[in-house]
Amino acid sequence: MTAVFDWLDERAEERRRAGLTRRLRPRRADSDLLDLASNDYLGLARDKRISGAAAAATLRWGAGATGSRLVTGTTDLHTELEHELARFCGAQAALVFSSGFTANLAAITALSGRDSAIVTDAYIHASLIDGCRLSRADVAVAGHIDLQATAHALRTRRHPRALVVTESVFSVDGDLAPLAELHGVCREHGAGLVVDDAHALGVLGDGGRGAMSAAGIIAEPDVVTTVTLSKSLGAQGGAVLGPRRVIKHMTETARSFIFDTGLAPGSAAAALAALQVLKDEPDRPERTMRAAHTLADRLRAAGLPVTTPTAAVVSVHAPSPEAAVAWADDCRAAGVWVGCFRPPSVPDKISRLRLTARADLTDTDLDRAIDIITRHAPPGHAFSQTRDPADCNSQMGGTTVQPLGGSSTFGLPHS
């Protein structure tokens, strides 16, 4: 019987040969590493106002929610957070989940099914991919930010009900979807639009209200937005925002809401406190964007293949998975923690360092990070060894669409 899982050793060896071995790296509370790897875009995760609110709520309500939201897992904090999120972003209503992942699962599965079609961008997050798989809908994958391909898939679908699923700011390269235009395509073809705004909330839009608010479509009756509380808000959890009838429907039907323990009260309180800080300090999003552009401009000036940031994410392409790992390790050893993204976590199969800007980065921090990243770049690595720099924020052109035909056809490189 010991041979039952021998195939795991074979898969592990395959990953080792491909340079795709992964391991956990525990983060110390007193680490002096300069953090350019987390998604703490506003620098609030360690803010005493945020952690203090979490601690106070934990002492009052307990460490956990104690049950699912529909049983004992909803507190006054959850209700207040839903109200404040909807009001801040400009949506009719909101529903809070234990994570952004479960929020995405709920939004897609509750609004689709066997009698519907889904058209997705090729570069969506794994949580959206899994939602599509669980939906049992016919799924088509359009090229990255390809409006023509999306329209074609909607026009040729077999079911009257349809959703278009995308991210606003894509998590790997940080490029921005043309949200208003995409909504126009959806409306023309009678489809709903579901957008993961996780990487835009707190960074884009008036006062950090997100890309959907900036595009002027968050309150539309055929639009649903998902967000996470674990990035700009420095807490934990996720939420779905949209029309009241959509939120009511998900409350009563979404399995990742009904059967999941509610968000811990401390996390709900932390997110509420972060929203208040964002209202009180509306310059934080602008500071984040300035840091992102400084990183990108100066690394590009040093000859590295860098994407142009539309939010807090800056992507620096590497020549290979092995080179990306070594580069990240060298940066970490020199005192800067950077993200290292490799296949299958990246949909375009290009390994890279993923840098994230924060509102609390100082000029000294940025000087140090740029010096270390540049100094430890793979020997001879420059634009000529990867894609043309103008193509770093790549878009799949044409009208290539993976045909509709059920979730069995849905298999993206990063899934």
VOTITI-822322 format. One line per 4 residues: number of its first residue (from 1); for each residue y negated, x, z of C-alpha. Coordinates in nm, 4 decimals, padded with zeros to 6 digits, always signed. Each point is the difference from the previous one (the first is absolute). Example, Ala and Ser with C-alpha at 12.3 -4.5 7.8 and 13.67 -1.06 7.14 Angstrom:
<rs>
1	+00.4500/+01.2300/+00.7800 | -00.3440/+00.1370/-00.0660
</rs>
This chain:
<rs>
1	+00.0000/+00.0000/+00.0000 | -00.2354/+00.2978/+00.0352 | -00.0298/+00.0067/-00.3803 | -00.1714/-00.3400/-00.0179
5	-00.3481/+00.1522/-00.0081 | +00.0818/+00.3217/-00.1868 | -00.2155/-00.1270/-00.2853 | -00.3029/+00.0482/+00.2257
9	+00.0575/+00.3759/-00.0055 | +00.0060/-00.0059/-00.3799 | -00.3296/-00.1896/-00.0122 | -00.1528/+00.2390/+00.2528
13	+00.0983/+00.2968/-00.2140 | -00.1504/-00.1676/-00.3069 | -00.3280/-00.0463/+00.1847 | +00.0078/+00.3615/+00.1215
17	+00.0466/+00.1330/-00.3538 | -00.2852/-00.2202/-00.1227 | -00.2347/+00.1209/+00.2747 | -00.0144/-00.3472/+00.1547
21	+00.1282/+00.0650/+00.3519 | -00.2066/-00.1804/+00.2619 | -00.0319/+00.0479/+00.3733 | -00.1995/-00.1429/+00.2864
25	-00.2904/+00.2028/+00.1362 | -00.0926/-00.1201/+00.3495 | -00.3761/+00.0008/+00.0554 | -00.1190/+00.1377/+00.3336
29	-00.2676/-00.1868/+00.1916 | -00.1921/+00.3254/+00.0466 | +00.0434/+00.1296/-00.3545 | -00.2895/+00.2082/-00.1305
33	+00.0975/-00.0538/-00.3642 | -00.2770/-00.1323/-00.2228 | +00.1353/-00.3365/-00.1170 | -00.0279/-00.0694/-00.3735
37	+00.3355/-00.1780/-00.0147 | -00.0333/-00.3210/+00.2006 | -00.1525/-00.3289/-00.1159 | -00.2496/-00.0064/+00.2878
41	-00.2848/-00.0351/-00.2499 | -00.2731/-00.0935/+00.2474 | +00.1152/+00.2388/+00.2710 | +00.0627/-00.2830/+00.2464
45	+00.3627/+00.0549/+00.1042 | -00.1034/+00.2344/+00.2849 | -00.3312/-00.1729/+00.0709 | -00.0087/-00.0910/+00.3706
49	-00.1459/-00.3410/-00.0786 | +00.3086/-00.0798/-00.2062 | +00.2648/+00.1563/+00.2229 | -00.1763/-00.1385/+00.3054
53	+00.0174/-00.3529/-00.1390 | +00.3701/+00.0492/-00.0706 | +00.0638/+00.1266/+00.3526 | -00.1881/-00.2866/+00.1628
57	+00.1827/-00.2599/-00.2090 | +00.3346/+00.1624/+00.0778 | -00.0683/-00.0184/+00.3727 | -00.1003/-00.3645/-00.0312
61	+00.2545/-00.1327/-00.2488 | +00.2846/+00.2492/+00.0229 | +00.1360/+00.2704/-00.2282 | +00.1516/-00.2351/-00.2556
65	-00.0533/-00.3445/-00.1478 | +00.3315/-00.1150/+00.1612 | +00.1083/-00.2115/-00.2960 | -00.0695/-00.1220/-00.3500
69	-00.3455/-00.1371/-00.0752 | +00.1310/-00.3589/-00.0079 | +00.1648/+00.0272/+00.3434 | -00.1764/+00.2199/+00.2582
73	-00.1485/+00.2740/-00.2203 | -00.3441/-00.1506/-00.0633 | -00.2731/+00.0771/+00.2520 | -00.3695/-00.0809/+00.0023
77	-00.0496/+00.3502/-00.1421 | +00.2054/-00.0794/-00.3108 | -00.1959/-00.3179/-00.0649 | -00.3327/+00.1762/+00.0509
81	+00.1034/+00.2861/-00.2267 | +00.0983/-00.2394/-00.2788 | -00.3331/-00.1796/+00.0282 | -00.2002/+00.3241/+00.0022
85	+00.1903/+00.1563/-00.2910 | -00.0513/-00.3064/-00.2174 | -00.3681/-00.0251/+00.0899 | -00.0658/+00.3721/-00.0483
89	+00.1708/+00.0212/-00.3390 | -00.1168/-00.3386/-00.1263 | +00.3318/-00.1847/-00.0281 | +00.0770/-00.3523/+00.1209
93	+00.2791/+00.1003/+00.2373 | +00.2240/+00.2864/+00.1085 | +00.3464/+00.0506/+00.1465 | +00.0859/+00.3113/+00.2025
97	+00.3351/+00.1790/-00.0338 | +00.1689/+00.2864/+00.1812 | -00.0638/+00.2359/-00.2936 | -00.1556/+00.0184/-00.3432
101	+00.3517/+00.0267/-00.1396 | +00.1072/-00.3369/+00.1429 | -00.3296/-00.1552/-00.1113 | +00.0704/+00.1059/-00.3594
105	+00.3566/-00.1300/+00.0181 | -00.1300/-00.3354/+00.1211 | -00.2758/-00.0372/-00.2571 | +00.2341/+00.0550/-00.2934
109	+00.3155/-00.1761/+00.1164 | -00.1769/-00.3088/+00.1360 | -00.2045/-00.0487/-00.3165 | +00.2774/+00.0501/-00.2552
113	+00.3700/-00.0680/-00.0454 | +00.2688/-00.0563/-00.2606 | -00.2218/-00.2383/-00.1927 | -00.2909/+00.2423/-00.0364
117	-00.1038/+00.3202/-00.1759 | -00.1626/+00.3111/+00.1451 | -00.1916/+00.2621/-00.1967 | -00.0713/+00.3235/+00.1854
121	-00.1864/+00.3199/-00.0603 | +00.2392/+00.2914/-00.0521 | -00.1411/+00.1934/+00.2958 | +00.0192/-00.2531/+00.2836
125	+00.1070/+00.0934/+00.3524 | +00.3636/-00.0134/+00.1104 | -00.0699/-00.3010/+00.2247 | -00.1199/-00.1975/-00.3018
129	+00.3022/+00.1149/-00.1984 | +00.2326/-00.1186/+00.2738 | -00.1830/-00.3314/+00.0147 | +00.0583/-00.0452/-00.3704
133	+00.3683/+00.0831/+00.0400 | +00.0399/-00.2500/+00.2824 | -00.1915/-00.2695/-00.1865 | +00.2809/-00.0652/-00.2513
137	-00.2711/-00.0652/-00.2579 | -00.0081/+00.1283/-00.3561 | -00.1901/+00.3292/+00.0248 | -00.1847/+00.1927/-00.2703
141	-00.1531/+00.3434/+00.0573 | -00.3159/+00.0615/-00.1994 | -00.1455/+00.3439/-00.0623 | -00.2362/+00.1392/+00.2595
145	-00.3345/-00.1858/-00.0082 | +00.0939/-00.1492/-00.3370 | -00.1740/-00.3364/-00.0367 | +00.1358/-00.0563/-00.3500
149	+00.3582/+00.0493/+00.1120 | -00.0538/-00.2278/+00.2987 | -00.1387/-00.2742/-00.2238 | +00.2926/+00.0387/-00.2392
153	+00.2531/-00.0338/+00.2813 | -00.1726/-00.3106/+00.1321 | -00.0265/-00.1528/-00.3452 | +00.3708/+00.0487/-00.0732
157	+00.1431/-00.0972/+00.3406 | +00.2756/-00.2601/+00.0317 | -00.1249/-00.1765/+00.3138 | -00.3193/-00.1991/+00.0565
161	-00.0697/+00.1571/+00.3403 | -00.1101/+00.3635/-00.0028 | -00.1481/+00.2727/+00.2195 | -00.1658/+00.3268/-00.0936
165	+00.0514/+00.2674/+00.2665 | -00.2041/+00.3176/+00.0341 | -00.1721/+00.2320/+00.2415 | -00.3790/+00.0212/+00.0006
169	-00.0154/+00.3721/+00.0781 | +00.3308/+00.1607/-00.0911 | +00.1452/+00.1991/+00.2852 | +00.1060/+00.3143/-00.1867
173	-00.2949/+00.0959/-00.2227 | -00.2597/-00.2312/+00.1534 | -00.1038/-00.1597/-00.3295 | -00.1511/-00.3485/-00.0002
177	+00.1400/-00.3019/-00.1854 | -00.2425/-00.2062/-00.2142 | +00.0271/-00.2948/+00.2371 | -00.2544/-00.2389/-00.1513
181	+00.1429/+00.0484/-00.3485 | +00.3548/-00.0365/+00.1282 | -00.0944/-00.3244/+00.1722 | -00.1415/-00.1212/-00.3296
185	+00.3345/+00.0691/-00.1695 | +00.1818/-00.1867/+00.2771 | -00.2286/-00.3008/-00.0262 | +00.0317/-00.0093/-00.3776
189	+00.3788/-00.0188/+00.0301 | +00.0311/-00.2180/+00.3103 | +00.1273/+00.2699/+00.2356 | -00.0785/+00.0816/+00.3603
193	-00.1205/+00.3472/+00.0938 | +00.1402/+00.1901/+00.3000 | -00.1836/+00.3237/+00.0836 | +00.0853/+00.2597/+00.2635
197	-00.3431/+00.1114/+00.1236 | +00.1388/+00.2379/+00.2626 | -00.1794/+00.3129/-00.1224 | -00.3340/-00.1723/-00.0621
201	-00.0599/-00.1936/+00.3211 | -00.2478/+00.1991/+00.2053 | -00.0908/+00.2274/-00.2921 | -00.1206/-00.2109/-00.2935
205	-00.2225/-00.3055/-00.0209 | -00.3036/-00.0998/+00.2016 | +00.0504/+00.1430/+00.3479 | +00.3617/+00.0859/-00.0796
209	+00.1100/-00.3556/-00.0792 | +00.2417/+00.1243/-00.2641 | +00.0390/+00.0132/-00.3750 | +00.0772/-00.3703/-00.0304
213	-00.3279/-00.0871/+00.1666 | -00.1808/+00.2544/-00.2185 | +00.1510/-00.1606/-00.3106 | -00.1189/-00.3412/+00.1173
217	+00.3422/-00.1646/-00.0194 | +00.1408/-00.0002/+00.3536 | -00.0975/-00.3647/+00.0582 | +00.1384/-00.1296/-00.3296
221	+00.2629/-00.2761/+00.0362 | +00.2570/+00.1845/-00.2121 | -00.0269/+00.3379/+00.1760 | +00.1934/+00.1416/+00.2975
225	-00.0866/+00.3311/+00.1662 | +00.2125/+00.2133/+00.2304 | -00.1371/+00.2686/+00.2309 | +00.1295/+00.2389/+00.2606
229	-00.1494/+00.0584/+00.3433 | +00.1460/+00.3513/+00.0200 | -00.2335/+00.1841/-00.2384 | -00.3758/-00.0437/+00.0297
233	+00.0332/-00.2090/+00.3158 | +00.2064/+00.2691/+00.1720 | +00.2419/-00.2500/+00.1560 | +00.3320/-00.1502/-00.1103
237	+00.1040/-00.3105/-00.1900 | -00.0930/-00.1866/-00.3157 | -00.1456/-00.3294/-00.1156 | -00.0072/-00.2398/-00.2919
241	-00.3332/-00.1599/-00.0912 | -00.0483/-00.2937/-00.2315 | -00.0453/-00.3752/-00.0374 | +00.0895/-00.2045/+00.3101
245	+00.2869/-00.1743/-00.1756 | +00.1506/+00.3361/-00.0957 | -00.0176/+00.1224/+00.3590 | +00.1506/-00.3271/+00.1268
249	+00.2825/+00.0306/-00.2539 | +00.0795/+00.3555/+00.1075 | -00.0063/-00.0949/+00.3671 | +00.2699/-00.2566/-00.0702
253	+00.2106/+00.1823/-00.2612 | -00.0457/+00.3804/-00.0011 | +00.3129/+00.1576/+00.1464 | -00.1722/+00.3270/+00.0932
257	-00.2379/-00.2073/+00.2127 | +00.2355/-00.2591/+00.1483 | +00.2806/+00.2381/+00.0980 | -00.2004/+00.3057/+00.1038
261	-00.1376/+00.0763/+00.3460 | -00.3764/-00.0378/+00.0046 | -00.2446/+00.2867/-00.0060 | -00.0388/+00.1626/+00.3426
265	-00.3091/-00.1345/+00.1829 | -00.1344/+00.3535/+00.0425 | -00.0020/+00.0513/-00.3772 | -00.1751/-00.3321/-00.0562
269	-00.2674/+00.0965/+00.2532 | -00.0402/+00.3429/-00.1606 | -00.0544/-00.1550/-00.3422 | -00.2571/-00.2416/+00.1428
273	-00.1863/+00.2880/+00.1617 | +00.0076/+00.1979/-00.3260 | -00.1447/-00.2942/-00.1912 | -00.2854/-00.0109/+00.2488
277	-00.0643/+00.3728/-00.0408 | -00.0061/-00.0458/-00.3762 | -00.2606/-00.2751/+00.0384 | -00.2064/+00.2093/+00.2406
281	+00.0246/+00.3189/-00.2066 | -00.0085/-00.1092/-00.3652 | -00.0662/+00.3557/-00.1178 | +00.3583/+00.1095/+00.0727
285	+00.1340/-00.1067/-00.3448 | -00.2769/+00.1950/-00.1722 | +00.0774/+00.3092/+00.2079 | +00.3655/-00.0262/-00.0991
289	-00.0884/-00.0206/-00.3679 | -00.2353/+00.2991/+00.0237 | +00.2782/+00.2070/+00.1530 | +00.2445/-00.1082/-00.2715
293	-00.2386/+00.0988/-00.2782 | -00.0785/+00.3313/+00.1654 | +00.3701/+00.0834/+00.0187 | +00.0636/-00.1015/-00.3612
297	-00.3071/+00.1674/-00.1500 | +00.0443/+00.3319/+00.1749 | +00.3758/+00.0233/-00.0579 | -00.0561/-00.0824/-00.3668
301	-00.2691/+00.2667/-00.0185 | +00.2599/+00.2432/+00.1332 | +00.2196/-00.0806/-00.2999 | +00.2503/-00.2385/+00.1574
305	+00.1197/-00.3213/-00.1712 | -00.1591/-00.2664/+00.2176 | -00.0401/-00.3743/-00.0428 | -00.3391/-00.1670/+00.0178
309	-00.0029/-00.2059/+00.3201 | -00.0934/-00.3663/-00.0039 | +00.0704/-00.0291/+00.3725 | +00.1247/+00.2425/+00.2672
313	+00.3031/+00.1428/-00.1833 | -00.0221/+00.3299/-00.1904 | +00.3061/+00.1161/-00.1925 | +00.0598/+00.3645/-00.1001
317	+00.2850/+00.0423/-00.2442 | +00.2633/+00.2698/+00.0522 | +00.2227/+00.1673/-00.2615 | +00.3294/-00.0990/+00.1671
321	+00.1468/-00.1676/+00.3118 | +00.0867/+00.3411/+00.1443 | -00.3523/+00.1311/-00.0616 | -00.1508/-00.3104/+00.1608
325	+00.2125/+00.0430/+00.3140 | -00.0803/+00.3707/+00.0270 | -00.3706/-00.0676/-00.0562 | -00.0081/-00.2673/+00.2708
329	+00.1951/+00.2222/+00.2405 | -00.2365/+00.2906/-00.0574 | -00.3020/-00.2228/+00.0604 | +00.1558/-00.1313/+00.3204
333	+00.0736/+00.3511/+00.1227 | -00.3649/+00.0867/-00.0655 | -00.1189/-00.3020/+00.2000 | -00.0451/-00.2848/-00.2501
337	+00.2447/-00.2895/-00.0179 | +00.0194/-00.1449/-00.3511 | +00.2293/-00.2637/-00.1450 | +00.2745/+00.1078/-00.2393
341	+00.1201/-00.2681/-00.2398 | +00.3006/+00.0582/-00.2262 | +00.2399/-00.2143/-00.2037 | +00.1234/-00.2615/+00.0670
345	-00.3087/-00.0784/+00.2098 | -00.2298/+00.0461/-00.2995 | +00.0382/-00.2288/-00.3010 | -00.1152/+00.2528/-00.2616
349	+00.2540/+00.2648/+00.1176 | -00.2783/+00.2534/+00.0561 | +00.0020/+00.1720/+00.3375 | -00.3323/+00.0443/+00.1725
353	-00.1931/+00.0586/+00.3143 | -00.1522/-00.3269/+00.1184 | -00.3192/+00.0576/+00.1945 | -00.1769/-00.2700/+00.1963
357	-00.3662/+00.0065/+00.0914 | -00.1292/-00.1261/+00.3345 | -00.3393/-00.1125/+00.1197 | +00.0058/+00.2511/+00.2854
361	+00.0593/+00.3129/-00.2097 | -00.2798/+00.2522/+00.0484 | -00.1371/+00.2441/-00.2569 | +00.1843/+00.2743/+00.1885
365	+00.3247/-00.1982/-00.0248 | -00.0436/-00.0430/-00.3735 | -00.0838/+00.3684/-00.0546 | +00.3110/+00.1002/+00.1924
369	+00.2273/-00.2441/-00.1831 | -00.1247/+00.0967/-00.3458 | +00.0359/+00.3711/+00.0757 | +00.3572/-00.0354/+00.1264
373	+00.1201/-00.2359/-00.2740 | -00.1482/+00.2216/-00.2706 | +00.1223/+00.3238/+00.1543 | +00.3586/-00.1232/+00.0271
377	+00.0252/-00.1661/-00.3417 | +00.3086/+00.1038/-00.2010 | -00.0692/+00.3265/-00.1868 | -00.1730/-00.0660/-00.3317
381	-00.0036/-00.3751/+00.0621 | -00.2848/-00.1606/-00.1918 | -00.0689/-00.2836/-00.2401 | +00.1888/+00.1640/-00.2829
385	+00.3260/-00.0184/+00.1913 | -00.0085/-00.3744/+00.0621 | -00.1566/-00.2904/-00.1806 | -00.3496/+00.0197/-00.1365
389	-00.2353/-00.0539/+00.2966 | -00.1610/-00.2944/-00.1765 | +00.3398/-00.1670/+00.0079 | +00.0644/+00.0518/+00.3720
393	-00.0952/-00.3615/+00.0651 | +00.2557/-00.0998/-00.2606 | +00.0378/-00.3348/-00.1665 | +00.2983/-00.1061/-00.2077
397	-00.1483/-00.1140/-00.3257 | +00.1370/-00.2484/-00.2485 | +00.1835/-00.3190/+00.0798 | +00.3305/+00.1323/+00.1245
401	+00.1592/-00.2537/+00.2320 | +00.3373/+00.0074/+00.1655 | +00.1448/-00.3389/-00.1047 | +00.0222/-00.2957/+00.2300
405	+00.3507/-00.0660/+00.1144 | +00.0437/-00.0173/+00.3728 | -00.0159/+00.2546/+00.2769 | +00.2905/+00.1967/-00.1453
409	-00.2424/+00.1388/-00.2607 | -00.2409/+00.1228/+00.2645 | +00.0486/+00.3685/+00.0627 | -00.3048/+00.2241/+00.0288
413	+00.0220/+00.3765/+00.0456 | -00.1354/-00.0184/+00.3550 | +00.2287/-00.2828/+00.1110
</rs>
